[in-house]
Amino acid sequence: MIDKTEKKAGRRGFLKGALAAGAGAATGAVALVASDAAAQNTPQNGMQQGSAPAPSAHTAAAEKMGGNGHPMPPLEPGHVVDPGSDFMVDVMREADLEYVAVMTASSLRGLQESLANYGGNKKPEMIVCAHEEGAVAMAHGYAKMAGKPMAAMVHAVVGLQHASMALYNAWCDRVPLMLIVGNIFDATKRRPGVEWMHTAVDMGAPVREMVKFDDAPTSLQHYAESFMRASALSMTPPMEPVMIVADGELQELPIEDRKALKIPKRVQVSSPAGDAESVARAAKALVAAANPVIAADRLAHNQQGMNLLVQLAELLNAPVIDLYSRMNFPSNHYLQQSARRGPLLAKADVILALEVGDVWSLVNRVADIPGRPSSRTAKPDAKVLAIGANLLYSKSNYGDIERYLATDIAIGADGQATLPLLIDAVKREIANAGGNIASTIAARKDPMVKAFDEMHESARKRAMAGWDSSPVSTARLCMEIWDKIKNEPKWSLVSDAQFESNWPQQLWEFTEFKQYMGNSGGFGIGYGLPAAAGAALACKAEGEGRIAVNIQTDGELLMVPSMLWTLAHHKIPLLSIMHNNRAWHQEAMHIQRMGVRRDRDPTTWRVGTRIEAPFIDYAAMAKSMGVWAEGPISDPAKLGPAIARALAVVKSGLPALIDVVTQPR
């Protein structure tokens, strides 16, 4: 708990100054809004106190007016010495929240003021966002890089609705974050008009299928206990978002008895591991298999998870198919065989699915033709073994549960926590089986090494196609970035690579967990830049000079462009390279397919899918929000030097963006 002695003295002094300012406002003694020049020249773009010059007479008069030109009503009597929101800040600190993404909101005005004044805007520090979707997506990206939750604060009904897309992404991606939503429970305390429209009887109802836990506490003690429960549940596999509603009256009324309030300690719940009998059965099936294949999706929580998967794969000489929702397996390891997914799964006799959300599609497919028939792609007798925390918890309204598959062995447990048990069981099974099994496993290595080398040589040859083309090919784009970052001590690709045909996974060397953080989970548009900003914030807080790299698609940037301002405002070093194909190209391919299927003109795909007439100047957009930028660049020969200049800006501690006009994929 923060010592209030100094804070009280400061508040009394501030109130005296405010009263004096009110008396002198008509003569222009105090300004509530800084001039453009003053705002740009302060260290935090206008956040420094006392930077505002005296306002004009017109501004001073306007500041004394209320809505629609009516006089501002007089301040009502009464001062609150120890508001409930101060205690809420103490709770946030006990929950080890370093940052909270904030879209300023009247329903959370008490808590926001406490964060600034009582908490000194430190742990948690407010990261100002201009859209609720951006705030929640930023917390999403931060959690994946930092390995712990970040909070986001949004305004009541309308703010929660804005945030819901980002919240759904985090739900599908099994990512922990703390969402704080304002509300006014007591209807008799709501001011007429907007406060009624922005409040709800059950604030959690619209998003309850997207959160693991939500509560609307009615007392401060209730708030502390629910908040700490939410924190623990969020970090317990399967990790998910949680939501706490902060009542306006609870924030703003004084605390009746501070000594009576207790904040429970933060509890880290141990991850559930598989039972010994089921793990032994899985080990027996894997060791006996002639062609085992391992598929991993949201398996690794950290570097240890990667190391364990390498150990298991090498014990069996089993190829690994990384589905890229996390950084599960090194890209330079001979058992990294993701590009051979189809042939490997078709030949497999045992498939181990580790934290795979869509196990059904490993052995089946749905053809995108009229009627959408499904068929099995794996061998009829292939066994499927599934280990995952998603087997322990799900909800039914949204389709992230994917199609049901009756697996041969299903172990409801955290995949990473179960790997040590499975590795020990495999070692025992190999030892008990004798020499023939060991030699059979060893014989799989050379073919895997050969296939790995051929796979990479094929990728390099394909990458050369259109190398000097304009617009820039996605392979050239990715390799120019790699050329500039590969010698950096620490770097991370903090964007989804699927829209660049996964060229980074094919051409770069990923050896550490933090070098790639996967996709959005729910594939809701608007995740990219805010999540990259959150990850870059975590890299900055890490303090080890890690370079955060964001390959930013153009259509998605248009969803939350204001995140550029957040990057500049908080000096978050993020290297963004635009993949500007001037289209929503995935949708273009769908429209083309429909035209061909219906014997109609397939060239009309441009209608509704092209971002043109006019083209958007993303460099100018970034500059307008304070981000260093160059472009648009369509000549591939100019790309490398531009990236080098941008990287120098990022290494100085600031964000930078290069707008590159690219081929579609």
C-alpha positions as CSV (number, residue, x, y, z in Angstrom):
1,M,0.0,0.0,0.0
2,I,1.2,3.5,-0.9
3,D,2.1,6.0,1.9
4,K,-0.6,8.7,1.7
5,T,1.1,11.3,3.9
6,E,3.0,13.0,1.1
7,K,0.1,12.5,-1.4
8,K,-2.4,14.3,0.9
9,A,-0.1,17.3,1.3
10,G,0.4,17.4,-2.4
11,R,-3.4,17.3,-3.0
12,R,-4.0,20.1,-0.6
13,G,-1.4,22.2,-2.4
14,F,-2.9,21.3,-5.7
15,L,-6.4,22.3,-4.6
16,K,-5.2,25.7,-3.4
17,G,-3.5,26.2,-6.8
18,A,-6.7,25.1,-8.6
19,L,-8.8,27.6,-6.6
20,A,-6.4,30.3,-7.5
21,A,-6.4,29.3,-11.1
22,G,-10.2,29.4,-11.1
23,A,-10.1,32.9,-9.9
24,G,-7.6,34.0,-12.5
25,A,-9.0,32.0,-15.5
26,A,-10.7,35.0,-17.0
27,T,-7.4,36.8,-17.4
28,G,-5.7,33.8,-19.0
29,A,-3.7,32.6,-16.0
30,V,-4.1,28.8,-16.6
31,A,-4.7,26.6,-19.6
32,L,-6.3,23.2,-19.6
33,V,-5.0,22.5,-23.2
34,A,-1.4,23.1,-24.2
35,S,-0.5,24.8,-27.5
36,D,0.7,22.6,-30.4
37,A,4.3,23.8,-29.9
38,A,4.3,23.1,-26.2
39,A,2.7,19.6,-26.6
40,Q,5.3,18.6,-29.2
41,N,8.3,19.9,-27.2
42,T,7.7,18.0,-23.9
43,P,9.4,14.7,-23.3
44,Q,6.1,12.8,-23.5
45,N,4.2,14.8,-26.1
46,G,2.5,17.1,-23.7
47,M,2.5,14.9,-20.6
48,Q,4.8,17.1,-18.5
49,Q,3.1,19.3,-16.0
50,G,3.4,23.0,-16.3
51,S,4.2,23.0,-20.0
52,A,1.1,24.9,-21.1
53,P,1.3,28.6,-21.9
54,A,-1.5,31.0,-21.0
55,P,-4.5,30.5,-23.3
56,S,-6.1,33.1,-25.5
57,A,-9.1,35.0,-24.1
58,H,-11.4,32.9,-26.3
59,T,-10.0,29.6,-25.0
60,A,-10.2,30.8,-21.4
61,A,-13.8,31.8,-21.9
62,A,-14.6,28.4,-23.6
63,E,-13.1,26.5,-20.7
64,K,-15.6,28.1,-18.4
65,M,-18.5,26.9,-20.5
66,G,-20.4,23.6,-20.3
67,G,-22.1,21.7,-23.1
68,N,-23.8,23.6,-25.9
69,G,-22.4,26.9,-24.8
70,H,-24.2,26.9,-21.4
71,P,-22.3,28.0,-18.3
72,M,-20.4,25.3,-16.5
73,P,-22.3,24.3,-13.3
74,P,-20.5,25.2,-10.1
75,L,-18.4,22.5,-8.4
76,E,-20.4,20.5,-5.9
77,P,-19.2,20.5,-2.3
78,G,-17.2,17.6,-0.8
79,H,-13.7,16.2,-1.2
80,V,-12.8,12.5,-1.0
81,V,-9.6,11.8,0.9
82,D,-9.2,8.0,0.5
83,P,-11.2,6.9,-2.6
84,G,-11.9,3.2,-3.3
85,S,-10.0,3.4,-6.6
86,D,-6.8,3.9,-4.6
87,F,-7.3,0.5,-3.1
88,M,-8.0,-0.9,-6.6
89,V,-4.5,0.4,-7.6
90,D,-3.0,-1.5,-4.7
91,V,-4.8,-4.6,-5.9
92,M,-3.4,-4.2,-9.4
93,R,0.1,-3.9,-8.0
94,E,-0.3,-7.0,-5.9
95,A,-1.4,-8.8,-9.1
96,D,2.0,-7.8,-10.5
97,L,0.6,-5.8,-13.4
98,E,3.3,-3.7,-14.9
99,Y,1.2,-2.0,-17.5
100,V,-2.5,-1.2,-18.3
101,A,-3.6,-0.2,-21.7
102,V,-6.2,2.6,-21.3
103,M,-8.8,4.1,-23.6
104,T,-9.8,7.0,-21.3
105,A,-13.3,6.5,-20.0
106,S,-15.7,8.4,-17.7
107,S,-16.9,5.1,-16.1
108,L,-13.3,4.5,-15.0
109,R,-12.5,8.1,-14.1
110,G,-11.9,7.3,-10.5
111,L,-9.5,4.5,-11.3
112,Q,-7.7,6.5,-14.0
113,E,-7.1,9.4,-11.6
114,S,-5.8,7.0,-8.9
115,L,-3.4,5.4,-11.3
116,A,-2.0,8.8,-12.2
117,N,-1.9,10.5,-8.8
118,Y,-2.0,7.8,-6.1
119,G,0.0,5.3,-8.1
120,G,2.3,7.9,-9.8
121,N,1.6,6.1,-13.1
122,K,4.1,3.4,-12.2
123,K,3.4,-0.3,-11.9
124,P,1.0,-0.3,-13.5
125,E,1.9,2.4,-16.0
126,M,-0.9,3.6,-18.3
127,I,-0.3,3.0,-22.0
128,V,-2.7,5.4,-23.8
129,C,-4.6,3.9,-26.7
130,A,-7.2,5.6,-29.0
131,H,-9.4,2.6,-29.5
132,E,-10.5,-0.2,-27.2
133,E,-9.7,-3.0,-29.7
134,G,-6.2,-1.7,-29.8
135,A,-5.9,-1.6,-26.0
136,V,-7.0,-5.3,-25.6
137,A,-4.9,-6.5,-28.6
138,M,-1.9,-4.7,-27.1
139,A,-2.4,-6.6,-23.9
140,H,-2.7,-9.8,-26.0
141,G,0.7,-9.2,-27.7
142,Y,2.4,-8.2,-24.4
143,A,1.3,-11.4,-22.6
144,K,2.7,-13.6,-25.3
145,M,6.1,-11.9,-25.2
146,A,6.3,-11.2,-21.5
147,G,4.8,-14.5,-20.3
148,K,2.4,-12.7,-17.9
149,P,-0.8,-10.7,-18.2
150,M,-1.2,-7.0,-19.0
151,A,-4.4,-5.2,-18.1
152,A,-6.7,-3.2,-20.3
153,M,-9.3,-0.7,-19.2
154,V,-12.4,0.0,-21.3
155,H,-15.5,2.1,-21.0
156,A,-18.7,0.4,-20.0
157,V,-21.1,-0.9,-22.7
158,V,-19.7,0.8,-25.8
159,G,-16.0,0.3,-24.9
160,L,-16.6,-3.3,-24.2
161,Q,-18.3,-3.7,-27.6
162,H,-15.3,-2.1,-29.3
163,A,-13.0,-4.4,-27.4
164,S,-14.9,-7.6,-28.1
165,M,-13.1,-8.5,-31.3
166,A,-9.7,-8.3,-29.7
167,L,-11.1,-10.2,-26.6
168,Y,-12.2,-13.0,-28.9
169,N,-8.8,-13.2,-30.5
170,A,-7.2,-13.6,-27.1
171,W,-9.8,-16.2,-26.1
172,C,-9.1,-18.3,-29.2
173,D,-5.3,-17.9,-28.7
174,R,-5.4,-19.0,-25.1
175,V,-3.7,-15.9,-23.8
176,P,-4.0,-14.4,-20.3
177,L,-5.1,-10.8,-19.9
178,M,-7.0,-8.7,-17.3
179,L,-9.9,-6.7,-18.7
180,I,-11.3,-4.0,-16.4
181,V,-14.6,-2.5,-17.4
182,G,-16.5,0.4,-15.9
183,N,-20.1,0.4,-14.9
184,I,-22.6,2.0,-12.5
185,F,-24.6,-0.7,-10.8
186,D,-27.0,1.4,-8.7
187,A,-29.5,2.9,-11.2
188,T,-30.3,5.7,-8.7
189,K,-26.7,6.9,-9.0
190,R,-26.6,7.3,-12.7
191,R,-26.8,10.8,-14.2
192,P,-29.5,11.2,-16.8
193,G,-28.6,10.6,-20.4
194,V,-25.4,9.0,-21.5
195,E,-24.7,7.2,-18.2
196,W,-27.9,5.2,-18.5
197,M,-27.1,4.3,-22.1
198,H,-23.6,3.2,-21.3
199,T,-24.4,1.0,-18.3
200,A,-25.7,-2.5,-18.1
201,V,-27.4,-4.8,-15.6
202,D,-25.0,-7.7,-16.6
203,M,-21.9,-6.1,-18.1
204,G,-20.3,-9.5,-18.7
205,A,-23.2,-11.0,-20.8
206,P,-22.0,-9.9,-24.2
207,V,-18.5,-11.4,-23.8
208,R,-19.1,-14.2,-21.3
209,E,-18.3,-16.8,-24.0
210,M,-14.9,-15.1,-24.6
211,V,-13.6,-15.0,-21.0
212,K,-12.7,-17.7,-18.5
213,F,-14.0,-15.7,-15.5
214,D,-15.9,-12.5,-14.9
215,D,-17.3,-10.8,-11.9
216,A,-18.9,-7.5,-10.8
217,P,-17.8,-6.9,-7.2
218,T,-20.1,-5.0,-4.9
219,S,-17.5,-4.1,-2.2
220,L,-13.8,-3.4,-2.1
221,Q,-13.0,-6.6,-0.3
222,H,-15.1,-8.5,-2.9
223,Y,-13.1,-6.6,-5.6
224,A,-9.7,-7.6,-4.1
225,E,-10.6,-11.3,-3.8
226,S,-12.2,-11.5,-7.3
227,F,-9.3,-9.7,-8.9
228,M,-6.8,-12.1,-7.4
229,R,-8.9,-15.1,-8.3
230,A,-9.2,-13.8,-11.9
231,S,-5.4,-13.3,-12.0
232,A,-4.8,-16.9,-10.9
233,L,-7.4,-18.4,-13.3
234,S,-6.0,-16.4,-16.2
235,M,-2.6,-17.9,-15.8
236,T,-3.8,-21.4,-15.2
237,P,-3.9,-23.6,-18.4
238,P,-5.8,-23.3,-20.5
239,M,-4.9,-19.6,-20.1
240,E,-7.6,-17.2,-21.1
241,P,-8.8,-13.6,-20.7
242,V,-10.7,-12.6,-17.5
243,M,-12.8,-9.6,-16.8
244,I,-13.6,-7.6,-13.7
245,V,-16.2,-4.8,-13.6
246,A,-15.3,-1.8,-11.6
247,D,-18.4,0.0,-10.2
248,G,-18.2,3.8,-10.4
249,E,-19.5,4.4,-6.9
250,L,-17.0,1.8,-5.6
251,Q,-14.2,3.8,-7.3
252,E,-15.3,7.2,-6.1
253,L,-16.6,6.9,-2.6
254,P,-14.2,7.1,0.3
255,I,-13.0,3.9,2.0
256,E,-14.8,3.4,5.2
257,D,-12.2,1.4,7.0
258,R,-8.9,0.9,5.2
259,K,-7.6,-1.4,8.0
260,A,-10.4,-3.8,7.4
261,L,-9.5,-4.4,3.8
262,K,-7.1,-7.2,3.0
263,I,-5.5,-8.0,-0.4
264,P,-5.0,-11.8,-0.9
265,K,-1.6,-12.8,-2.1
266,R,-1.1,-13.7,-5.7
267,V,-1.3,-17.5,-6.2
268,Q,0.3,-19.3,-9.1
269,V,-1.6,-22.5,-9.7
270,S,0.6,-25.4,-10.9
271,S,-0.1,-26.6,-14.4
272,P,-2.0,-29.9,-14.7
273,A,0.1,-32.8,-16.0
274,G,-1.1,-36.1,-17.6
275,D,-1.7,-39.2,-15.4
276,A,1.0,-41.8,-15.4
277,E,-1.1,-44.6,-16.9
278,S,-2.3,-42.6,-20.0
279,V,1.2,-41.2,-20.5
280,A,2.7,-44.7,-20.5
281,R,0.2,-45.9,-23.1
282,A,1.0,-42.9,-25.3
283,A,4.8,-43.7,-24.9
284,K,4.2,-47.3,-25.9
285,A,2.3,-46.4,-29.0
286,L,5.0,-43.8,-30.1
287,V,7.9,-46.2,-29.6
288,A,6.2,-49.0,-31.5
289,A,5.3,-46.8,-34.4
290,A,7.0,-47.1,-37.7
291,N,6.2,-43.6,-38.8
292,P,5.4,-41.4,-35.8
293,V,4.7,-37.7,-36.4
294,I,4.4,-34.9,-33.8
295,A,2.2,-31.9,-34.4
296,A,2.5,-28.9,-32.0
297,D,0.3,-25.8,-31.9
298,R,0.0,-23.8,-28.6
299,L,2.4,-26.1,-26.8
300,A,5.4,-24.0,-25.6
301,H,4.9,-21.4,-22.9
302,N,8.6,-20.5,-22.8
303,Q,12.1,-21.7,-23.9
304,Q,11.8,-24.8,-21.7
305,G,8.8,-26.0,-23.7
306,M,10.9,-25.8,-26.9
307,N,13.8,-27.6,-25.4
308,L,11.5,-30.4,-24.1
309,L,9.9,-30.9,-27.6
310,V,13.4,-31.1,-29.2
311,Q,14.3,-33.8,-26.6
312,L,11.2,-35.8,-27.3
313,A,11.5,-35.5,-31.1
314,E,15.2,-36.6,-31.0
315,L,14.4,-39.6,-28.8
316,L,12.0,-40.9,-31.5
317,N,13.6,-39.3,-34.5
318,A,10.0,-38.2,-35.2
319,P,9.3,-35.3,-37.6
320,V,7.7,-32.2,-36.0
321,I,4.9,-30.2,-37.7
322,D,4.8,-26.8,-36.1
323,L,1.4,-25.2,-36.6
324,Y,3.0,-21.8,-35.7
325,S,0.6,-20.6,-33.0
326,R,3.7,-20.4,-30.8
327,M,7.4,-20.9,-31.4
328,N,7.5,-24.6,-30.6
329,F,10.5,-26.0,-32.5
330,P,13.7,-24.6,-34.0
331,S,13.5,-23.9,-37.7
332,N,17.1,-25.1,-38.3
333,H,16.6,-28.5,-36.7
334,Y,16.5,-31.5,-39.1
335,L,13.3,-32.7,-37.5
336,Q,11.5,-29.4,-38.3
337,Q,9.4,-30.8,-41.2
338,S,6.4,-28.4,-41.2
339,A,6.6,-27.8,-45.0
340,R,6.0,-31.6,-45.5
341,R,2.8,-31.7,-43.5
342,G,0.6,-33.4,-46.1
343,P,2.9,-36.3,-47.0
344,L,4.0,-36.9,-43.5
345,L,0.5,-37.1,-42.0
346,A,-0.7,-39.3,-44.9
347,K,2.1,-41.8,-44.1
348,A,1.9,-41.7,-40.3
349,D,0.8,-44.6,-38.2
350,V,0.8,-42.6,-35.0
351,I,0.2,-38.9,-34.7
352,L,0.9,-37.1,-31.4
353,A,-1.0,-33.8,-31.2
354,L,0.3,-31.4,-28.6
355,E,-2.0,-28.6,-27.7
356,V,-3.6,-28.7,-31.1
357,G,-6.9,-27.0,-31.2
358,D,-8.0,-28.6,-34.5
359,V,-7.0,-32.2,-34.2
360,W,-9.7,-33.3,-36.7
361,S,-8.0,-31.5,-39.6
362,L,-4.7,-33.4,-39.0
363,V,-6.4,-36.6,-40.4
364,N,-9.3,-35.2,-42.5
365,R,-10.1,-32.4,-44.9
366,V,-13.1,-30.5,-46.2
367,A,-13.0,-29.8,-50.0
368,D,-14.0,-26.2,-50.9
369,I,-16.4,-27.3,-53.6
370,P,-20.2,-27.3,-53.7
371,G,-21.5,-29.5,-51.0
372,R,-18.2,-29.3,-49.1
373,P,-17.6,-33.0,-48.8
374,S,-15.1,-34.3,-46.1
375,S,-12.7,-37.1,-46.5
376,R,-10.0,-38.8,-44.4
377,T,-6.4,-38.0,-45.5
378,A,-4.6,-40.1,-43.0
379,K,-4.3,-43.9,-43.1
380,P,-7.5,-45.6,-41.9
381,D,-5.7,-47.3,-39.0
382,A,-3.5,-44.3,-38.0
383,K,-3.7,-43.7,-34.2
384,V,-4.1,-40.2,-32.9
385,L,-2.9,-39.3,-29.4
386,A,-4.0,-35.9,-28.1
387,I,-2.5,-34.0,-25.1
388,G,-3.9,-30.6,-24.3
389,A,-5.4,-28.3,-21.7
390,N,-8.2,-27.5,-24.2
391,L,-9.6,-30.9,-23.4
392,L,-10.3,-29.6,-19.8
393,Y,-12.2,-26.5,-20.6
394,S,-14.3,-25.1,-23.5
395,K,-17.4,-23.2,-24.4
396,S,-19.9,-24.1,-27.1
397,N,-21.2,-20.9,-28.7
398,Y,-18.2,-20.1,-30.8
399,G,-16.4,-22.4,-33.2
400,D,-12.9,-22.3,-31.8
401,I,-13.5,-25.8,-30.4
402,E,-13.3,-27.1,-34.0
403,R,-14.8,-30.4,-35.2
404,Y,-14.8,-33.3,-32.8
405,L,-12.5,-36.3,-33.3
406,A,-12.6,-39.4,-31.1
407,T,-8.8,-39.8,-30.5
408,D,-7.3,-43.1,-29.5
409,I,-5.7,-41.5,-26.4
410,A,-6.9,-38.2,-25.0
411,I,-5.0,-36.7,-22.1
412,G,-6.5,-33.6,-20.6
413,A,-3.5,-31.8,-19.3
414,D,-1.0,-29.0,-20.1
415,G,1.2,-30.2,-22.9
416,Q,4.4,-28.6,-21.7
417,A,3.8,-29.8,-18.1
418,T,3.3,-33.4,-19.4
419,L,6.3,-33.5,-21.7
420,P,8.8,-34.4,-18.9
421,L,6.6,-37.4,-17.9
422,L,6.2,-38.5,-21.6
423,I,10.0,-38.2,-22.2
424,D,10.7,-40.4,-19.2
425,A,8.1,-42.9,-20.3
426,V,9.5,-43.0,-23.8
427,K,13.0,-43.6,-22.5
428,R,11.8,-46.5,-20.3
429,E,9.8,-48.0,-23.2
430,I,12.9,-47.9,-25.5
431,A,15.0,-49.5,-22.9
432,N,12.5,-52.2,-22.2
433,A,12.0,-52.9,-25.9
434,G,15.6,-53.9,-26.6
435,G,18.1,-53.1,-29.4
436,N,15.9,-53.5,-32.4
437,I,13.7,-50.6,-31.5
438,A,16.7,-48.4,-30.8
439,S,18.2,-49.2,-34.2
440,T,14.9,-48.7,-36.0
441,I,14.6,-45.2,-34.4
442,A,18.2,-44.4,-35.3
443,A,17.6,-45.4,-38.9
444,R,15.1,-42.6,-39.3
445,K,17.6,-39.8,-38.9
446,D,19.4,-39.9,-42.2
447,P,16.2,-39.7,-44.3
448,M,15.0,-36.9,-42.1
449,V,18.2,-34.9,-42.6
450,K,18.0,-35.4,-46.4
451,A,14.4,-34.3,-46.5
452,F,15.2,-31.3,-44.4
453,D,18.1,-30.2,-46.7
454,E,15.9,-30.7,-49.8
455,M,13.0,-28.8,-48.2
456,H,15.3,-25.8,-47.5
457,E,16.9,-25.9,-50.9
458,S,13.5,-25.9,-52.5
459,A,12.5,-22.9,-50.5
460,R,15.6,-21.0,-51.5
461,K,15.0,-21.7,-55.2
462,R,11.3,-20.7,-54.9
463,A,12.3,-17.5,-53.1
464,M,14.5,-16.4,-56.1
465,A,11.4,-16.2,-58.4
466,G,10.7,-12.6,-59.1
467,W,13.6,-11.5,-56.9
468,D,14.0,-8.2,-58.7
469,S,10.4,-7.7,-59.5
470,S,8.5,-4.5,-58.7
471,P,6.2,-4.5,-56.7
472,V,8.5,-6.3,-54.2
473,S,8.0,-10.1,-53.8
474,T,7.2,-11.3,-50.3
475,A,10.2,-13.6,-50.3
476,R,12.5,-10.6,-51.1
477,L,10.8,-8.5,-48.5
478,C,11.4,-11.2,-45.8
479,M,15.0,-11.8,-46.8
480,E,15.9,-8.1,-46.8
481,I,14.6,-7.9,-43.3
482,W,16.5,-11.0,-42.3
483,D,19.7,-9.7,-43.7
484,K,19.5,-6.7,-41.3
485,I,18.4,-8.5,-38.1
486,K,20.2,-11.8,-38.3
487,N,23.3,-10.5,-36.5
488,E,21.4,-8.7,-33.8
489,P,21.9,-10.3,-30.4
490,K,18.2,-10.5,-29.7
491,W,15.3,-10.1,-32.1
492,S,11.6,-11.2,-32.3
493,L,9.2,-11.4,-35.2
494,V,6.1,-10.2,-33.5
495,S,3.6,-10.6,-36.4
496,D,1.8,-13.5,-38.0
497,A,3.8,-14.7,-41.1
498,Q,1.0,-16.5,-42.9
499,F,0.2,-13.5,-45.2
500,E,3.8,-13.6,-46.4
501,S,3.4,-17.3,-47.3
502,N,5.4,-18.2,-44.1
503,W,8.6,-17.2,-45.8
504,P,10.3,-16.3,-42.5
505,Q,9.7,-19.8,-41.2
506,Q,11.2,-21.2,-44.5
507,L,14.2,-18.8,-44.7
508,W,15.1,-17.4,-41.3
509,E,16.7,-19.2,-38.4
510,F,14.4,-19.4,-35.4
511,T,16.1,-21.0,-32.4
512,E,14.5,-19.3,-29.4
513,F,11.0,-19.2,-28.0
514,K,10.8,-15.4,-28.0
515,Q,11.8,-15.1,-31.7
516,Y,8.2,-15.7,-32.9
517,M,4.9,-15.4,-31.0
518,G,2.4,-16.9,-33.5
519,N,-0.9,-15.7,-34.9
520,S,-3.9,-13.9,-33.5
521,G,-5.9,-17.0,-32.5
522,G,-9.3,-15.9,-33.8
523,F,-8.0,-14.3,-37.0
524,G,-10.0,-11.2,-36.3
525,I,-8.7,-8.3,-38.3
526,G,-7.1,-5.5,-36.2
527,Y,-4.8,-7.7,-34.1
528,G,-1.6,-7.0,-36.0
529,L,-0.2,-3.6,-35.1
530,P,-1.6,-3.4,-31.5
531,A,-0.3,-6.9,-30.6
532,A,3.1,-6.0,-32.1
533,A,3.1,-2.8,-30.1
534,G,2.3,-4.8,-26.9
535,A,5.1,-7.3,-27.7
536,A,7.5,-4.4,-28.4
537,L,6.6,-2.9,-25.1
538,A,7.5,-6.2,-23.4
539,C,10.8,-6.2,-25.3
540,K,11.5,-2.7,-24.1
541,A,10.7,-3.6,-20.5
542,E,13.0,-6.7,-20.8
543,G,15.8,-4.2,-21.1
544,E,18.1,-6.4,-23.2
545,G,17.9,-4.5,-26.5
546,R,15.6,-7.0,-28.3
547,I,14.5,-5.8,-31.7
548,A,10.8,-6.3,-32.3
549,V,10.0,-6.7,-36.0
550,N,6.5,-6.4,-37.4
551,I,5.7,-7.3,-41.0
552,Q,2.5,-5.3,-41.1
553,T,-0.3,-6.0,-43.6
554,D,-2.0,-3.0,-45.1
555,G,-5.7,-3.9,-44.7
556,E,-5.2,-4.7,-41.1
557,L,-3.4,-1.5,-40.3
558,L,-6.5,0.4,-41.4
559,M,-8.5,-1.2,-38.6
560,V,-6.5,0.4,-35.8
561,P,-4.2,3.0,-37.3
562,S,-4.2,5.0,-34.1
563,M,-1.8,2.5,-32.6
564,L,0.9,4.4,-34.5
565,W,0.3,7.4,-32.2
566,T,0.5,5.1,-29.1
567,L,3.9,3.9,-30.3
568,A,5.2,7.4,-30.8
569,H,3.6,8.8,-27.6
570,H,5.2,6.1,-25.4
571,K,8.4,5.8,-27.4
572,I,8.0,2.1,-28.0
573,P,10.7,0.8,-30.4
574,L,9.0,-1.3,-33.0
575,L,10.3,-1.9,-36.6
576,S,7.3,-2.1,-38.8
577,I,7.7,-3.1,-42.5
578,M,4.6,-2.8,-44.5
579,H,3.4,-5.7,-46.7
580,N,1.4,-3.3,-48.7
581,N,-0.2,-5.3,-51.5
582,R,-3.0,-2.7,-51.8
583,A,-5.7,-5.3,-51.3
584,W,-7.5,-7.6,-48.9
585,H,-5.9,-10.3,-51.0
586,Q,-7.3,-13.3,-49.1
587,E,-10.8,-12.2,-49.8
588,A,-9.8,-11.5,-53.5
589,M,-8.9,-15.1,-53.9
590,H,-12.3,-16.1,-52.5
591,I,-14.1,-13.9,-54.9
592,Q,-12.1,-15.2,-57.8
593,R,-12.9,-18.8,-56.8
594,M,-16.6,-17.9,-56.7
595,G,-16.5,-16.3,-60.2
596,V,-14.8,-19.3,-61.7
597,R,-17.2,-21.8,-60.0
598,R,-20.2,-19.9,-61.3
599,D,-18.9,-19.4,-64.8
600,R,-18.8,-15.7,-64.4
601,D,-16.2,-13.0,-64.9
602,P,-13.4,-13.7,-62.4
603,T,-11.7,-10.4,-63.2
604,T,-14.3,-8.5,-61.2
605,W,-12.5,-9.6,-58.0
606,R,-11.1,-6.1,-57.7
607,V,-14.5,-4.7,-56.7
608,G,-14.6,-4.5,-52.9
609,T,-11.2,-6.2,-52.3
610,R,-8.7,-3.6,-53.7
611,I,-7.4,-0.7,-51.6
612,E,-7.0,1.8,-54.4
613,A,-8.3,5.0,-56.0
614,P,-6.6,6.4,-54.0
615,F,-3.7,4.3,-52.8
616,I,-2.9,4.9,-49.1
617,D,0.4,6.5,-48.2
618,Y,1.2,4.6,-45.0
619,A,4.5,6.5,-44.5
620,A,2.6,9.8,-44.5
621,M,0.1,8.3,-42.1
622,A,2.8,7.2,-39.7
623,K,4.6,10.6,-39.9
624,S,1.4,12.4,-39.1
625,M,1.3,10.4,-35.8
626,G,4.9,11.0,-34.9
627,V,6.5,7.8,-36.2
628,W,9.7,8.0,-38.3
629,A,8.8,6.6,-41.7
630,E,9.9,6.1,-45.3
631,G,8.1,5.0,-48.5
632,P,6.3,3.9,-50.4
633,I,9.1,1.7,-51.8
634,S,8.4,-0.5,-54.8
635,D,12.0,-0.9,-56.1
636,P,13.6,-3.9,-54.2
637,A,17.1,-2.4,-54.6
638,K,16.1,0.5,-52.3
639,L,14.6,-1.7,-49.6
640,G,17.7,-2.9,-47.8
641,P,19.2,0.6,-47.2
642,A,15.8,1.9,-46.0
643,I,15.4,-1.0,-43.5
644,A,18.9,-0.2,-42.2
645,R,17.9,3.4,-41.6
646,A,14.7,2.3,-39.9
647,L,16.6,-0.2,-37.7
648,A,18.9,2.6,-36.5
649,V,15.9,4.6,-35.4
650,V,14.5,1.6,-33.5
651,K,17.8,0.9,-31.8
652,S,17.7,4.5,-30.6
653,G,14.5,3.7,-28.8
654,L,11.8,5.0,-31.2
655,P,9.3,3.3,-33.6
656,A,9.9,3.3,-37.3
657,L,7.9,2.2,-40.4
658,I,8.8,1.4,-44.0
659,D,6.0,1.3,-46.5
660,V,6.8,-1.4,-49.1
661,V,4.5,-2.0,-52.1
662,T,4.5,-5.8,-52.5
663,Q,3.2,-8.7,-54.5
664,P,0.0,-10.3,-53.2
665,R,1.5,-13.1,-51.1
